[in-house]
Structures are given as structure tokens and as C-alpha cells.
């Protein structure tokens, strides 16, 4: 029984950060604002993450990470992520989530 519980706990922990198959490329400076909505499928909490990269000599360099914690479900919830202090450049934004979230839609990304 203990082994089964540990296997379950490990599988839940291992899948805590699910990559969303969407990537945005934006150019600008200042505050990057990302908004959208998602469906929380159970009563737990989860988070949406936006990782921002700058491409230098063909290599992506991580610049910043923004997140928004969503709790209470089942329900549809809006989210907003702001990442401040970005210099003038072109950025690649990759998304992921953790927790009981699904049906994530990004509606706006920009400076």
C-alpha cells in the first residue's frame, strides 16, 4: 500500500509542469502583459507560467518568468501575467501550467 501511494505521489509531482504547445514572439520594451482564461477542473490550486527568452546568436537565453496562481474550481477563470523591466528586443514566450488546469487560452500578449 505504501509503495502504491509513493508511486502515485511521484507521478503527480513529475507532471507538475505541463508545457502548452503555444509559443509567441513579441517585440518591444517595458512591461509584457499576457492575459487569457482557463478551466480549473477541480477544487485544488494551480498556476500558469510564462517563460520569456531572448535569442542571442541563435540560442535562447531565459530572461524572466511570470506566473498567476488560480484556485477553486470547477470553474472558468481569467488570468493576467505582467513581466516588468524588459529592454527593447524581440522575445519568445513559452507557456506551461501546473495543477488541475485545462483548456487554457491566451487572448492577449504584448507590450
N, C-alpha and C positions, 0 to 999 in steps of 0.2 A: 504494500500500500504506500509506504514512504517513497519507494522508487517511482511509482506512478505519479505521485504528487510532485516529486522533483523534476521528472521529465516534463510534466505539464508546465510547471513554473519556468523551466528553462526555455520551452518553446514559446511561451508568451513573452518572455524577456527578449529572446532572439528576434522576434518580429516586431519590436517596439518602434522601429523607424522604417516605415514603408515609403518607398520612393514613388512619386507621382510622375507619370510619363508625360510631363509637360515642361518645356524649357522656354523662357522668354529672354529676348535680347533687347536691352534698352540703352539709350544714350542720354546722358545728362549729368547734372551735379546737384548736390544738396540732399534733400530728403526723398528717398524712394518710397512710394506708397503702393501697397498691394492690398486689394480687397477682394472679397468673394463670399461664398456661402457653402455650407456643407451640411450633411446629415449626421447627427450623433445617434448611433443606433442602440445605445443602452444608457444606463444611468451613470456610468463612470465618466471620468475626465479624459481629455485628450489634448493634443497640441498640433498646430500646423506650423511648419518651419519653412523659411525661405533662406536659402544659402546663396550669397552673392559672390560672383567670381569676376576677376578682370583677366583678360587674355593678354599675356606678355610673351612675345616671341613664340607664339603658338602653344603656350602652356597656360592652363587655367590656374590662377592663384586665388585662393579663398580670401575674401575681403571682409565679409560680415555675415552674421546670421541674425535673422529676426524671427520672432515666434508669437503666437497667440494661443493661449490656453482656453479651451472650450469645455464646459461641464454641463451635466444634467441632460438627460435625454429620456426617451427618444424625442428628437425634435430637429427642425432645421434651424441653423444658427448662422448669422453673419460674422465675418471676421475682418479685421484690419491689422496690417503689419506696417510699421514705419521704420525705415532704417536711415539714420541721420549721418551727416558728415561725409558724404561721398564726393570725391573730386570729379571734375569733368573727365568723363571717359565712357567707353562702351562696356556694359556689364551683362553677364549671363546669370540668369536667376533660375535655380533648380529648387523644386518643392518636395517636401516629404511630410509625413504625419505619423503620430504615434497615438495609440489608444483606440477606442471604439468609434472611429470616424469613418465615413464613407461618402461617396457621391460628392466629392469636392469639386467646386467650380471656381476658377479665378475669373473675376469680372473686370478688374482694372489693375494695370501695372504701369507706373510711370512716375516721372519727377514733377 
